[in-house]
Amino acid sequence: MNLFFSKAFLFVSCASLYACHSYGQNKHTDTSPEDTLKINVITNETHQVIEHFGASDAWSAQFVGLWPEKKKNAIAELLFSSEADAHGNPKGIGLSMWRFNAGAGSAEQGEQSGIRDEWRRAESFLNADGTYDWNKQAGQVWFAKAARAHGVGNLLIFPNSPPVSMTKTGKAYAKDGQSNLKEDKYPAFGEYLAQVIKGLGEKGLKVDYVSPVNEPQWDWSDGGQEGTPFWNNEIAGIAKAVDQALEENNLTTKIDIAEAGKINYLYEQADKEGRGEQVTNFFNPSSSNYIGDLKHLSRTISAHSYFTTSPYESAVEQRASLNAMIQSVPDLKYWMSEYCILGGNGGEINGNGRDMGIEPALYIAKVIHNDLTVSNASAWHWWIAISPYNYKDGLIYIDKNKEDGEFYESKMLWALGNYSRFIRPGYQRLSVEINSQKQQSPDLLVSAYSSADQHETVLVFVNSGIKDVEVGLFEDGDSKSIKSLYITSKDKDLEAEVIDVSVNNIVIPARSIVTAVTER
């Protein structure tokens, strides 16, 4: 079913979604700060409940988790801490989900694995003789335990490939774009994942979710990393095998499906016959691939925002189409489960080259905003939390050294923190008006979230423009004073601002991401 929305249809239809954005220039972003915009939160227009913000341990945690204690603890604090320092500045971004890569065993194969980059190989708990060695993946286990110690409430495991003993190629990547799990190994793969969940549980790590396939639309045949494609009927078979194994092992872990490589594969066939239209395939009872009645399947479908974030107009249209499809299935939720900056993005920004500055931070803040407010994602996850690469893929960058090295904070870390640190699990998104209009300019974006106890409202502003913008804060037309304010900009890393709590006007600096917290 193709649900492509024309621009005209989007403007007519999306008022009920709150997702509507104008693509023209908002006149207020070109005015001086004394021309105050009225930001009004509408408390009786509620949307999705946020479940978590997350990132993955692939691939660096296997090494960094064995680094000197002081350095790896400092990195863990940046990712997981919800505490503040003596000046009120957040010590970390307070992630609420950690994703654990359950490796396929390419690390044990070494150079014979065919995966050229040692850092993209991964150990497996499963030995070649069928036994398990729970001393493996020690660096990753360390980070998972650090996440739990900092209060991260959700843990997910994901294999990029089945264990090499179960693959057709005997390696952790595919050949000629064909799926790489032996036809008779589906039950064994399900049982393997159940055993990993139990093994981590014995280490004090409760696994809340398992995501058994990753980006099944791609060929994964070049040896760049562990990975395999799957067709929808194969994914359904894997989900059934995992569900049975979880049940037989008395586990409560939920299954996450299907980590689509692009969001449009959830709502249309696109260029991947037999691997698209995944909402319909997995959650329509009339589908031959229906798995919506599995006991352990979460009432959630997931996809990655890659290759769909530029240009801005297209990003909004695709997310509106996705949301319409999600809304067509009762009680179905959507997770944006992986993103970093890839490709040329219509010339707006390129993934190549580290950039620790504000430019990529502003870009990902706009992506987060659209994923939350247009596609109504209830979760948002970054790709690799710790990167050794010359690429825009890391929240924290490190020297590519297995034993020790330096680490470096990026503005992307703190931009995600403008959301993850303050919008906690259970917060609910609310509608927002700017000067009585729900349409927003891409130069100034704002979203709002009510705490679970309804005692506070969190607003996140993304000012991509070149001028400061003054705003006044209101709820249901009533003026609201600000309890706290945090800014990520060229010169600030989620820095707490000293404010006059008696006023409701604040200035959103040019080229910044700002989080404001008000009392309800």
C-alpha positions as CSV (number, residue, x, y, z in Angstrom):
1,M,0.0,0.0,0.0
2,N,1.6,3.3,-1.1
3,L,0.7,6.2,1.1
4,F,2.8,8.9,-0.5
5,F,1.4,12.2,0.6
6,S,1.5,15.2,-1.8
7,K,2.5,18.5,-0.3
8,A,-1.0,19.9,-0.8
9,F,-2.5,16.9,0.9
10,L,-0.1,17.3,3.8
11,F,-1.2,20.8,4.5
12,V,-4.9,19.9,4.2
13,S,-4.8,16.8,6.3
14,C,-2.1,17.0,9.0
15,A,-3.9,19.3,11.4
16,S,-5.1,16.3,13.3
17,L,-1.6,15.0,13.6
18,Y,0.0,18.2,14.7
19,A,2.7,17.2,12.3
20,C,2.2,20.0,9.8
21,H,5.2,22.2,9.1
22,S,5.4,25.2,6.8
23,Y,8.4,25.2,4.5
24,G,8.5,28.9,3.9
25,Q,10.3,31.4,6.0
26,N,8.7,32.2,9.4
27,K,8.7,36.0,9.5
28,H,9.5,36.0,13.2
29,T,12.9,34.3,12.7
30,D,14.1,37.4,10.8
31,T,13.0,39.9,13.4
32,S,14.8,41.4,16.3
33,P,14.6,39.9,19.8
34,E,12.1,42.5,20.9
35,D,9.5,41.0,18.6
36,T,8.5,38.2,21.0
37,L,6.9,35.0,19.8
38,K,4.1,33.6,21.9
39,I,4.7,29.8,22.5
40,N,1.5,28.2,23.7
41,V,1.4,24.6,24.9
42,I,-2.0,23.0,24.5
43,T,-2.3,20.6,27.4
44,N,-5.5,18.8,26.2
45,E,-3.9,17.9,22.9
46,T,-1.8,14.9,23.8
47,H,0.2,12.6,21.5
48,Q,2.6,9.7,22.1
49,V,4.1,8.7,25.4
50,I,7.9,8.7,25.2
51,E,9.4,5.3,26.1
52,H,13.2,6.0,25.9
53,F,16.2,7.6,24.2
54,G,19.1,5.3,23.5
55,A,22.3,4.5,21.8
56,S,24.3,1.3,21.0
57,D,27.6,-0.2,22.2
58,A,28.7,-1.2,18.7
59,W,31.5,-1.5,18.1
60,S,33.9,0.3,20.4
61,A,32.5,-0.8,23.8
62,Q,34.2,-4.2,23.3
63,F,37.5,-2.4,23.7
64,V,36.7,0.8,25.6
65,G,35.0,-1.3,28.3
66,L,38.5,-2.6,29.1
67,W,40.2,0.8,29.2
68,P,41.5,2.2,32.4
69,E,38.7,2.7,35.0
70,K,38.9,6.5,35.2
71,K,38.4,7.0,31.5
72,K,35.7,4.4,30.9
73,N,33.8,5.7,33.9
74,A,34.0,9.2,32.6
75,I,32.6,8.1,29.2
76,A,29.8,6.2,31.0
77,E,28.9,9.2,33.0
78,L,28.6,11.3,29.8
79,L,26.3,8.8,28.3
80,F,24.2,7.7,31.2
81,S,24.2,10.2,34.1
82,S,21.1,12.1,35.0
83,E,23.0,14.0,37.8
84,A,24.1,17.7,37.7
85,D,27.4,19.2,38.9
86,A,27.8,21.9,41.5
87,H,26.8,24.6,39.0
88,G,23.6,22.8,37.9
89,N,25.1,21.6,34.6
90,P,24.2,18.0,33.6
91,K,27.1,15.6,34.0
92,G,25.7,13.4,31.1
93,I,22.8,13.1,28.7
94,G,20.8,10.5,30.8
95,L,20.1,7.9,28.2
96,S,17.2,5.6,29.1
97,M,17.9,2.7,26.7
98,W,21.2,0.9,26.0
99,R,21.6,-1.4,23.0
100,F,23.9,-4.4,23.4
101,N,25.3,-5.9,20.2
102,A,25.2,-9.7,20.5
103,G,28.1,-10.6,18.3
104,A,28.1,-13.4,15.7
105,G,31.7,-14.6,16.4
106,S,33.6,-12.8,13.7
107,A,36.2,-11.6,16.2
108,E,37.1,-15.2,17.0
109,Q,37.6,-15.8,13.3
110,G,40.0,-12.9,13.1
111,E,41.3,-12.1,9.6
112,Q,39.6,-15.2,8.3
113,S,36.3,-13.6,9.1
114,G,36.5,-11.5,5.9
115,I,35.6,-8.4,7.9
116,R,38.5,-6.0,7.1
117,D,38.1,-3.7,10.1
118,E,39.0,-5.4,13.4
119,W,36.8,-2.9,15.2
120,R,33.7,-4.1,13.3
121,R,34.1,-7.7,14.2
122,A,32.4,-9.0,17.3
123,E,32.7,-11.8,19.8
124,S,30.0,-14.3,20.4
125,F,29.0,-15.9,23.7
126,L,28.4,-19.1,21.7
127,N,31.5,-21.2,21.1
128,A,32.0,-23.3,18.0
129,D,31.3,-26.5,20.0
130,G,27.9,-25.3,21.1
131,T,28.9,-24.3,24.6
132,Y,28.7,-20.8,26.0
133,D,31.5,-18.7,27.4
134,W,30.0,-15.9,29.6
135,N,33.4,-14.3,30.0
136,K,33.3,-13.0,26.4
137,Q,32.1,-9.6,25.4
138,A,33.5,-8.4,28.7
139,G,33.9,-4.8,27.6
140,Q,30.3,-4.6,26.4
141,V,29.1,-6.2,29.6
142,W,31.0,-3.6,31.6
143,F,29.2,-0.8,29.8
144,A,25.8,-2.5,30.2
145,K,26.4,-2.7,33.9
146,A,27.5,0.9,34.0
147,A,24.3,1.9,32.3
148,R,22.3,0.0,34.9
149,A,24.3,1.5,37.7
150,H,23.5,5.0,36.4
151,G,19.8,4.2,36.3
152,V,19.3,3.4,32.6
153,G,16.1,1.4,32.8
154,N,16.0,-0.4,29.5
155,L,18.4,-2.9,27.9
156,L,18.0,-4.3,24.4
157,I,20.2,-6.9,22.6
158,F,20.6,-7.0,18.9
159,P,22.5,-9.4,16.6
160,N,23.6,-8.0,13.2
161,S,24.1,-11.6,12.1
162,P,23.3,-15.0,13.5
163,P,26.2,-16.8,15.0
164,V,28.7,-18.0,12.3
165,S,27.9,-21.6,13.2
166,M,24.3,-21.0,11.9
167,T,25.1,-19.1,8.8
168,K,25.2,-20.4,5.2
169,T,28.5,-18.8,4.4
170,G,30.2,-19.7,7.7
171,K,30.9,-16.0,8.1
172,A,29.0,-13.2,9.8
173,Y,28.1,-11.5,6.5
174,A,26.1,-12.7,3.5
175,K,26.9,-13.5,-0.2
176,D,25.2,-12.1,-3.2
177,G,22.6,-10.4,-1.2
178,Q,21.0,-13.7,0.0
179,S,19.9,-14.2,3.6
180,N,22.5,-15.9,5.7
181,L,20.7,-18.1,8.2
182,K,20.5,-21.8,7.4
183,E,16.9,-22.9,6.8
184,D,17.1,-25.5,9.5
185,K,18.6,-23.1,12.1
186,Y,15.6,-20.9,12.9
187,P,14.8,-22.7,16.2
188,A,18.5,-22.8,17.1
189,F,18.8,-19.0,16.5
190,G,15.8,-18.4,18.7
191,E,17.2,-20.6,21.5
192,Y,20.6,-18.9,21.2
193,L,19.0,-15.5,21.8
194,A,17.1,-16.8,24.7
195,Q,20.3,-18.2,26.2
196,V,22.1,-14.9,25.8
197,I,19.2,-13.2,27.6
198,K,19.5,-15.7,30.4
199,G,23.3,-15.4,30.6
200,L,23.1,-11.7,30.8
201,G,20.4,-12.0,33.4
202,E,22.8,-14.1,35.6
203,K,25.1,-11.1,35.4
204,G,22.4,-8.8,36.8
205,L,21.5,-7.5,33.4
206,K,17.7,-7.9,32.7
207,V,17.1,-7.8,29.0
208,D,13.9,-6.0,28.2
209,Y,14.0,-6.3,24.4
210,V,15.5,-8.4,21.7
211,S,15.8,-7.2,18.1
212,P,16.6,-10.3,16.1
213,V,17.2,-8.6,12.6
214,N,18.8,-5.4,11.6
215,E,18.3,-3.4,8.4
216,P,17.1,-6.5,6.4
217,Q,16.7,-4.5,3.2
218,W,20.5,-4.2,2.6
219,D,22.7,-6.9,1.0
220,W,25.4,-7.0,3.7
221,S,27.7,-8.9,1.3
222,D,30.8,-6.7,1.2
223,G,32.5,-7.7,4.5
224,G,32.2,-4.2,5.9
225,Q,30.7,-5.5,9.1
226,E,28.5,-8.3,10.5
227,G,25.1,-8.3,8.8
228,T,22.6,-10.2,6.7
229,P,19.5,-9.4,4.6
230,F,16.1,-11.1,5.3
231,W,12.8,-11.2,3.5
232,N,9.6,-10.5,5.3
233,N,8.5,-14.1,5.4
234,E,11.9,-15.0,6.9
235,I,11.6,-12.3,9.5
236,A,8.2,-13.7,10.4
237,G,9.7,-17.1,10.8
238,I,12.5,-15.8,13.0
239,A,10.1,-13.9,15.2
240,K,8.1,-17.1,15.7
241,A,11.2,-19.0,16.6
242,V,12.3,-16.4,19.1
243,D,8.8,-16.1,20.6
244,Q,8.8,-19.9,21.2
245,A,12.3,-19.9,22.7
246,L,11.4,-17.0,25.1
247,E,8.2,-18.8,26.1
248,E,10.0,-22.1,26.7
249,N,12.7,-20.4,28.8
250,N,10.1,-18.5,30.9
251,L,11.5,-15.1,29.8
252,T,9.5,-11.9,29.7
253,T,11.7,-10.1,27.1
254,K,9.8,-8.5,24.3
255,I,10.7,-8.8,20.6
256,D,11.3,-5.7,18.5
257,I,10.6,-5.9,14.8
258,A,12.1,-5.0,12.2
259,E,14.8,-2.3,12.3
260,A,14.0,-1.3,8.7
261,G,16.9,0.4,6.9
262,K,14.7,3.4,5.9
263,I,11.4,4.5,7.3
264,N,9.6,4.2,4.0
265,Y,10.0,0.4,4.0
266,L,7.5,0.3,6.8
267,Y,4.7,1.9,4.7
268,E,5.5,1.1,1.0
269,Q,7.2,-1.6,-1.1
270,A,9.7,1.0,-2.6
271,D,12.6,-0.7,-4.2
272,K,12.7,-3.8,-2.1
273,E,10.1,-6.3,-3.2
274,G,9.3,-8.7,-0.4
275,R,11.1,-6.5,2.1
276,G,8.9,-3.5,2.3
277,E,5.3,-2.7,3.5
278,Q,6.4,-4.1,6.8
279,V,3.6,-2.6,8.9
280,T,1.0,-4.4,6.7
281,N,3.1,-7.6,6.5
282,F,3.6,-8.1,10.2
283,F,0.5,-6.5,11.7
284,N,-2.4,-7.1,9.3
285,P,-4.2,-10.3,10.3
286,S,-4.9,-11.1,6.7
287,S,-1.2,-11.2,5.8
288,S,0.6,-14.5,5.4
289,N,3.5,-12.9,7.4
290,Y,1.2,-11.8,10.3
291,I,3.0,-12.0,13.7
292,G,0.9,-9.5,15.7
293,D,-0.5,-12.2,17.9
294,L,2.8,-13.5,19.1
295,K,2.9,-13.4,22.9
296,H,6.3,-11.8,23.2
297,L,6.1,-9.4,20.3
298,S,6.1,-5.8,21.4
299,R,3.2,-3.7,20.0
300,T,5.9,-1.7,18.2
301,I,7.6,-1.5,14.9
302,S,11.0,0.1,14.3
303,A,12.9,1.7,11.5
304,H,16.0,3.8,10.9
305,S,15.9,7.5,9.7
306,Y,18.8,7.1,7.4
307,F,18.6,8.6,3.9
308,T,15.2,10.3,4.6
309,T,16.2,13.4,6.5
310,S,16.9,15.8,3.6
311,P,15.6,18.0,2.1
312,Y,13.4,19.2,4.9
313,E,10.1,19.1,2.9
314,S,10.7,15.5,1.9
315,A,11.6,14.5,5.4
316,V,8.3,15.8,6.7
317,E,6.2,14.2,4.0
318,Q,7.8,10.8,4.5
319,R,7.2,11.0,8.3
320,A,3.6,12.0,7.8
321,S,3.1,9.0,5.5
322,L,4.7,6.7,8.1
323,N,2.5,8.1,10.9
324,A,-0.6,7.6,8.8
325,M,0.3,3.9,8.3
326,I,1.1,3.4,12.0
327,Q,-2.2,5.1,13.0
328,S,-4.0,2.6,10.8
329,V,-3.1,-0.3,13.1
330,P,-4.8,-0.1,16.6
331,D,-2.3,0.5,19.4
332,L,0.8,0.1,17.2
333,K,3.7,2.3,18.3
334,Y,6.8,3.4,16.3
335,W,10.4,3.5,17.4
336,M,13.1,5.4,15.5
337,S,15.7,2.9,16.5
338,E,18.9,4.0,14.8
339,Y,20.4,7.2,13.3
340,C,23.6,9.0,12.6
341,I,24.5,11.4,9.8
342,L,25.1,9.4,6.6
343,G,25.6,10.4,3.0
344,G,25.2,13.8,1.3
345,N,21.7,14.6,2.6
346,G,20.8,16.7,-0.4
347,G,23.9,18.8,0.0
348,E,22.8,20.0,3.5
349,I,25.4,18.1,5.4
350,N,27.7,15.2,4.7
351,G,28.5,12.2,6.9
352,N,32.2,12.2,6.1
353,G,34.6,13.9,8.5
354,R,34.4,14.4,12.2
355,D,32.8,17.6,13.2
356,M,32.6,18.3,16.9
357,G,30.9,21.6,16.4
358,I,27.3,23.0,16.4
359,E,26.5,22.3,12.7
360,P,25.8,18.6,12.9
361,A,24.3,19.1,16.3
362,L,21.7,21.4,14.9
363,Y,21.0,18.9,12.1
364,I,20.4,16.0,14.3
365,A,18.2,18.1,16.6
366,K,16.0,18.8,13.6
367,V,15.9,15.1,12.8
368,I,14.9,14.3,16.3
369,H,12.2,17.0,16.3
370,N,10.6,15.6,13.1
371,D,10.8,12.0,14.2
372,L,9.1,12.9,17.5
373,T,6.5,15.4,16.2
374,V,5.7,14.1,12.7
375,S,6.1,10.3,12.8
376,N,5.2,10.3,16.5
377,A,8.1,8.1,17.5
378,S,7.9,7.0,21.1
379,A,11.6,6.1,21.2
380,W,14.7,7.6,19.5
381,H,18.1,5.9,19.4
382,W,21.5,7.0,18.1
383,W,23.8,4.5,16.3
384,I,27.2,4.2,17.8
385,A,27.7,5.9,21.1
386,I,31.5,5.8,21.0
387,S,33.2,6.2,17.6
388,P,36.9,5.8,16.5
389,Y,36.1,7.0,13.0
390,N,36.5,10.1,10.9
391,Y,32.7,10.3,10.4
392,K,29.7,12.0,11.9
393,D,28.6,8.8,13.7
394,G,29.7,9.3,17.3
395,L,28.3,11.0,20.4
396,I,31.7,10.5,22.0
397,Y,34.9,10.1,19.9
398,I,38.0,8.2,20.9
399,D,41.4,7.4,19.6
400,K,41.4,4.1,17.8
401,N,43.3,2.3,20.4
402,K,42.2,-1.0,22.0
403,E,44.0,-0.6,25.3
404,D,43.8,3.1,26.1
405,G,43.4,6.5,24.5
406,E,41.8,9.9,24.7
407,F,38.1,10.6,24.4
408,Y,36.3,13.7,23.0
409,E,32.8,15.1,23.5
410,S,30.9,16.2,20.5
411,K,28.1,18.8,20.2
412,M,25.9,15.9,18.9
413,L,26.1,14.3,22.3
414,W,24.8,17.4,24.0
415,A,22.2,18.1,21.4
416,L,20.7,14.6,22.0
417,G,20.9,15.5,25.7
418,N,18.6,18.5,25.2
419,Y,16.0,15.8,24.6
420,S,17.2,12.6,26.4
421,R,18.3,14.2,29.7
422,F,14.9,16.0,30.3
423,I,12.2,14.1,28.4
424,R,12.1,11.0,30.6
425,P,10.2,7.7,30.0
426,G,6.5,8.2,30.6
427,Y,6.5,11.9,29.4
428,Q,3.8,12.7,26.9
429,R,4.1,15.0,23.9
430,L,1.7,18.0,23.8
431,S,0.7,20.2,20.9
432,V,2.4,23.6,20.5
433,E,1.3,26.9,18.8
434,I,3.6,29.7,17.8
435,N,1.6,32.9,17.6
436,S,-1.6,30.8,17.4
437,Q,-0.3,28.8,14.5
438,K,0.7,25.1,14.6
439,Q,2.8,25.4,11.4
440,Q,6.5,25.8,12.2
441,S,9.4,27.0,10.2
442,P,12.5,24.8,9.9
443,D,14.5,27.7,11.2
444,L,12.7,27.6,14.6
445,L,11.2,24.4,15.9
446,V,9.7,23.7,19.2
447,S,8.1,20.7,20.9
448,A,6.6,20.2,24.4
449,Y,6.3,17.2,26.8
450,S,4.4,16.8,30.0
451,S,6.0,14.8,32.9
452,A,4.2,11.6,33.9
453,D,3.0,13.3,37.1
454,Q,2.0,16.4,35.1
455,H,4.0,18.6,37.5
456,E,6.3,20.1,34.8
457,T,6.5,20.7,31.1
458,V,9.7,20.4,29.0
459,L,10.0,22.4,25.8
460,V,12.9,21.9,23.3
461,F,13.7,24.7,20.9
462,V,15.9,24.3,17.8
463,N,17.0,27.7,16.4
464,S,18.9,27.0,13.2
465,G,18.6,30.6,12.1
466,I,21.3,33.3,12.3
467,K,19.4,35.6,14.7
468,D,18.3,35.3,18.3
469,V,14.6,34.8,18.9
470,E,12.7,36.0,22.0
471,V,9.8,33.9,23.1
472,G,7.1,34.0,25.8
473,L,5.9,30.8,27.3
474,F,2.2,30.0,27.9
475,E,0.1,27.0,28.7
476,D,-3.5,27.1,27.5
477,G,-3.1,30.8,27.1
478,D,-1.8,31.4,30.7
479,S,1.7,32.8,31.2
480,K,4.2,30.3,32.6
481,S,7.5,31.1,34.4
482,I,10.6,29.1,33.8
483,K,12.1,26.7,36.4
484,S,15.3,25.9,34.5
485,L,17.0,26.5,31.1
486,Y,19.8,24.6,29.3
487,I,21.6,25.7,26.1
488,T,23.7,23.8,23.6
489,S,25.5,26.2,21.2
490,K,28.9,26.9,19.7
491,D,30.2,27.8,23.1
492,K,28.0,25.8,25.5
493,D,27.4,22.1,26.2
494,L,23.9,21.7,27.6
495,E,24.9,24.5,30.1
496,A,22.4,25.6,32.8
497,E,21.5,29.2,32.5
498,V,20.9,31.6,35.4
499,I,17.3,32.8,34.9
500,D,14.8,35.1,36.6
501,V,12.0,32.7,37.6
502,S,9.5,35.5,37.8
503,V,9.6,36.1,34.0
504,N,8.2,34.0,31.2
505,N,10.2,35.5,28.3
506,I,13.5,33.9,27.2
507,V,15.9,34.4,24.3
508,I,16.7,31.4,22.1
509,P,20.2,32.2,20.8
510,A,20.9,31.9,17.1
511,R,22.3,28.5,16.1
512,S,21.4,26.8,19.4
513,I,19.3,24.0,20.9
514,V,17.5,25.1,24.1
515,T,15.6,23.1,26.7
516,A,13.2,25.0,29.0
517,V,11.5,23.4,32.0
518,T,8.3,25.0,33.4
519,E,6.1,24.0,36.3
520,R,2.6,22.9,35.3
